[in-house]
């Protein structure tokens, strides 16, 4: 946030933006977003519209949750599948993002976060699905 304030202030008040700020901010937003997702899953605080869900019987809620965990694991599995080769390729060729006149940032750190956090999401969702399944069998 501070980087954005400095860049915008420099751009408008001094006609001199901070060099490389857009590239750094772009990479940071993706990284920060993917770092948050597993934590939010762990504490089970994703946004949800529960107008109908709250009125359903417990068995149907559990079924919906299991389907959600399965679909979430599938989506993050596809992210890992599509991102793994791009990550390895970026490391192998030394891929950078940005413009040579401004700043060049390596792509592998953000790509690594995307893949790692997606794997964490898969693990968390499978764990939560197993816990939900065990609880439903105990009742």
Secondary structure, DSSP 8 states (H G I E B T S, - for coil): -HHHHHHHHHHHHSS---TTHHHHHHHHHHHHHHHHHHHHHHTT------TTGGGS-HHHHHHHHHHHHHHHHHHHHHHHHHHHHHHHHHHHHT-EEEETTTEEEESHHHHHHHHHHHHHHHHHHHHHHHHHHHHHHH-
